[in-house]
Amino acid sequence: MEKHSRLPLALALPLPAQAAKGKRTWRPLLLLPLLLLTAPLLTRHLPALPLNLPAVLTTTPPAPYTGDTCAQLAPLFPTTHAAHWQRAKATYAAPGYLAEAAEHLGGIVRIDTVVYDNWGPPAEDDRWAKFAQVQVWLEHNFPLVYAHLQFTTVNKYGLVYHWPGSDSTLKPLMLTAHQDVVPIDPVTASQWLHPPFSGYYDGEWIWGRGAGDQKSGLVGILLAVETLLAQGFAPRRGVILAFGFDEEASGKWGAESISRYLMSTFGLDSVGLLIDEGGGLAVQGEQLFAMPCVGEKGYVDVRVEVTTPGGHSSVPEPHTGIGYLSALITLLESHPNPTLLTRTNPYYENLVCAATFGSLPAAYADDIIRSRTDDAALKRVEAVVAGTKQGRAMIGTTQAADLVGGGSVKVNALPEKVWAVVNHRISVDSSVQEVKDRFVALLQPYALANALSLTAFGLNVTHPAPGPGPGQALNGHITLSQAWTPSTQLEPAPVSPHTRGAPAWDLLAGTIRAVWDDTEGGAVVSPSVTGGNTDTRYYWKLTKAIYRYGGMKATDSYNGAHTGADVRTVNEAIRASGFVDRIKFYTAIILNADESDL
């Protein structure tokens, strides 16, 4: 997962200076983690695309608020399984357990499972072979899991465990994680305090690539199951564990294959509740907030390509292809996607929770509460959120021109083809099509004004008349296309139920409240949305109840600055006590799911 958006903490948005005047100052606690060429002649044979301004460039009346003002559920403790819960907590609190858990996590961190983009199928590409070590290590370290659960490998290295329940009519609980990790940057490798695959435990922190993302989730799940099996627990509701092996490379071979297997084995809408990596916990003021992500932004990369006639650089046109491409990128960046805060965006509910239970400045909190029914107040809140790049990233569709290429092979030759790729993380209120429509609406006038033909996503958008001179040729051609392959685009995820009365949400929120019940003030559970994408993109057909929650405080992740920010830089580590908190959560959700109606 792209962890820059893991903890989207609405509570951390600073007020504009004027609005905050006279109020106590406050600062962000953490980032709102909390976005070639077709010849011009060919375009004449393509159907014309009607010129319609995209809906995303217009505004519509705000939808009414239908939430429940962040109503909190009572902590949900296991009752039928109370003895199992108490025994598990005693195990996790016992002297020596921190070191035991740390050694389990350190052991799998020592296995290098770095993946890169564009590896071939596991059956054909030997670079995947190192994942076989994970299977051997897991079988050795979790003997009860392998003795009692049905184990299946999917596409060689995908791991699926099924713990059958005594009542086959109950939809199973599904817990997921991934085995793979992101690479180590050779430029910064020397900056690691401990070698990145050491799995070193210093008595407080467990160090190494994957300690936070996401081997702690995988091992935490298995430790919870192993603990319950040791107690003799036998579930009434089945449990599925699914561990992909290429989440950091879009999950093409891992989670996608696992999804097909689960669909063929269990069927459509067959899972009662699915929990994957995602939001965690953070403190604002004196209140602890837990932020499971109930939505996930979409994704699309758009390729902008310009072709122009070649020639000698001593006799250039006023603009080369590079000049045209630069103007197009400038046009896109000077007209960013609208940053609209809607009451239907889960992030809005995050704001409501912050205003209700947090320590926000009074004027800002009042505006948030008032904005439930007051459109003017909603716009004021929107302005505050949109005042930071993190806020804009949470509620809007982002764009970033990340790749550029082309040009001539010699400095004295005019470029014939240049291109750029613009990355987008799509708001939960938008769509892939709106992103594409916006490109057409913004770039078509420029193409017409500069005698450039334009093909957008396979359709001829405009083929302007040549320039003023008789018989003058077009200056060039612009091609807009989806970069890479069609499978790389992703619509925003369906938003999971997140109001009181929705069984899956009640189970999750109540369990989180129970796990943190002994914390002063408890934990306020606040739904949010993640800008990164997880393996859950492949599991939408299995259940509508998908939640992305990591179960750890942000301060229990280390990235060299104790900020809980992106763990994918140097010095990735997690605090052992935080890791045990994660194990507790998995234990509690298994027990509570067994007693709940889904």
Stockholm file with secondary structure:
# STOCKHOLM 1.0

chainA/1-598         MEKHSRLPLALALPLPAQAAKGKRTWRPLLLLPLLLLTAPLLTRHLPALPLNLPAVLTTTPPAPYTGDTCAQLAPLFPTTHAAHWQRAKATYAAPGYLAEAAEHLGGIVRIDTVVYDNWGPPAEDDRWAKFAQVQVWLEHNFPLVYAHLQFTTVNKYGLVYHWPGSDSTLKPLMLTAHQDVVPIDPVTASQWLHPPFSGYYDGEWIWGRGAGDQKSGLVGILLAVETLLAQGFAPRRGVILAFGFDEEASGKWGAESISRYLMSTFGLDSVGLLIDEGGGLAVQGEQLFAMPCVGEKGYVDVRVEVTTPGGHSSVPEPHTGIGYLSALITLLESHPNPTLLTRTNPYYENLVCAATFGSLPAAYADDIIRSRTDDAALKRVEAVVAGTKQGRAMIGTTQAADLVGGGSVKVNALPEKVWAVVNHRISVDSSVQEVKDRFVALLQPYALANALSLTAFGLNVTHPAPGPGPGQALNGHITLSQAWTPSTQLEPAPVSPHTRGAPAWDLLAGTIRAVWDDTEGGAVVSPSVTGGNTDTRYYWKLTKAIYRYGGMKATDSYNGAHTGADVRTVNEAIRASGFVDRIKFYTAIILNADESDL
#=GR chainA/1-598 SS CCGGGSCCCGGGCCCCTTTTTTSCCCCCSSCTTCCCCCCGGGGGGSCBCCCCCCGGGSCCCCCCCCSCTTCCCCCCCCSTTHHHHHHHHHHHHSTTHHHHHHHHHHHHHTSCCBCCTTCCCTTTCGGGGGGHHHHHHHHHHCHHHHHHSEEEEETTTEEEEEECCSCTTSCCEEEEEECCBCCCCTTTGGGCSSCTTCCCBCSSEEESTTTTTTHHHHHHHHHHHHHHHHTTCCCSSCEEEEEESCGGGTTTTTHHHHHHHHHHHTCTTCCSEEEEEEEEEEEETTEEEECCEEEECEEEEEEEEEECCCCBTTSCCSSCHHHHHHHHHHHHHHSCCCCCCCTTSHHHHHHHHHHHHSCCCHHHHHHHHHTTTCHHHHHHHHHHHTTSHHHHHHHSCEEEEEEEEECCSSTTBCCSEEEEEEEEEECTTCCHHHHHHHHHHHHHHHHHHTTEEEEETTEEEECCCCCSSTTCCCSEEEEEEESSCGGGCBCCCCCCCCSTTCHHHHHHHHHHHHHTTTSTTCEEECCEEESSCCGGGGCTTTCSCEEEEEEEEGGGEESSSSSCCCTTSSSCEEEHHHHHHHHHHHHHHHHHHHHSCC
#=GC SS_cons         CCGGGSCCCGGGCCCCTTTTTTSCCCCCSSCTTCCCCCCGGGGGGSCBCCCCCCGGGSCCCCCCCCSCTTCCCCCCCCSTTHHHHHHHHHHHHSTTHHHHHHHHHHHHHTSCCBCCTTCCCTTTCGGGGGGHHHHHHHHHHCHHHHHHSEEEEETTTEEEEEECCSCTTSCCEEEEEECCBCCCCTTTGGGCSSCTTCCCBCSSEEESTTTTTTHHHHHHHHHHHHHHHHTTCCCSSCEEEEEESCGGGTTTTTHHHHHHHHHHHTCTTCCSEEEEEEEEEEEETTEEEECCEEEECEEEEEEEEEECCCCBTTSCCSSCHHHHHHHHHHHHHHSCCCCCCCTTSHHHHHHHHHHHHSCCCHHHHHHHHHTTTCHHHHHHHHHHHTTSHHHHHHHSCEEEEEEEEECCSSTTBCCSEEEEEEEEEECTTCCHHHHHHHHHHHHHHHHHHTTEEEEETTEEEECCCCCSSTTCCCSEEEEEEESSCGGGCBCCCCCCCCSTTCHHHHHHHHHHHHHTTTSTTCEEECCEEESSCCGGGGCTTTCSCEEEEEEEEGGGEESSSSSCCCTTSSSCEEEHHHHHHHHHHHHHHHHHHHHSCC
//
